[in-house]
Amino acid sequence: MKSLWFFEDVNLFRKLCPHKFKAYKSNHDFDAYKKQDYIYFEEDSANKVYLIEKGKVKLGYYNEDGQEIVKAILTRGELFGETAILGESKREEFAQSVENTTSICPISVETMHNLMRDNQTFSFKIYKFLGLRLKKLERRLQLLLFKDTKTRLLEFLHELCTDYGYDCEKTGDKIICHPYTQKDIACLIGTSRPTLNILLNELKEENVIEFSRKKIRIYKTSA
């Protein structure tokens, strides 16, 4: 199974961006956002979808107690706001830039519908993505509701391995080079950064993993 929080093709931007299609290229500009800038808020009109050219975007909402619930942190090549394609009129989440150099291509729903009607391959990729996203969000909810924090972390590491991992030829260990900060990971598994640090160090002491800022090694005996 591909990552719960990131869909299967990190090069989707190159495949789906309207700049690839001559009829739409001149009508699309990229929007720049700094860290903590909002792309949209809950209850905003849902009339566009967005492709990330560069940077990271956080999707989430606030519960009745005002606590922020993070649904996803997306990176280059990923699509969000996609429920507008299916007829959503108001946003049910917020989208916020996580980095100072985030660049996004906004695409009107009308343009997306035209592209999907005119290009069968494009339409197939969009519907495939929508199905995968729904499955991943359902899986994420199950983890948050029914699994303890350590299990959620181990599941997340497994999914990172699927998306960003490769085998070390000499040892057979799994090496993961990933784009996420510890704060990102803590948000995505529904815990605090101090708790995440404790769990990572526990796994290190148990000889399950070795980790640095952007790299995680999962030892062969634990993979």
Secondary structure, 3 states (H helix, E strand, C coil): CCCCCCCCCCCHHHHHCHHHCHHHHCCCCCEEECCCCEEECCCCECCEEEEEEECCEEEEEECCCCCEEEEEEECCCCEECHHHHHCCCECCCEEEECCCCEEEEEEEHHHHHHHHHHCHHHHHHHHHHHHHHHHHHHHHHHHHHHCCHHHHHHHHHHHHHHHHEEECCCCCCEEEECCCCHHHHHHHCCCCHHHHHHHHHHHHHCCCEEECCCEEEECCCCC
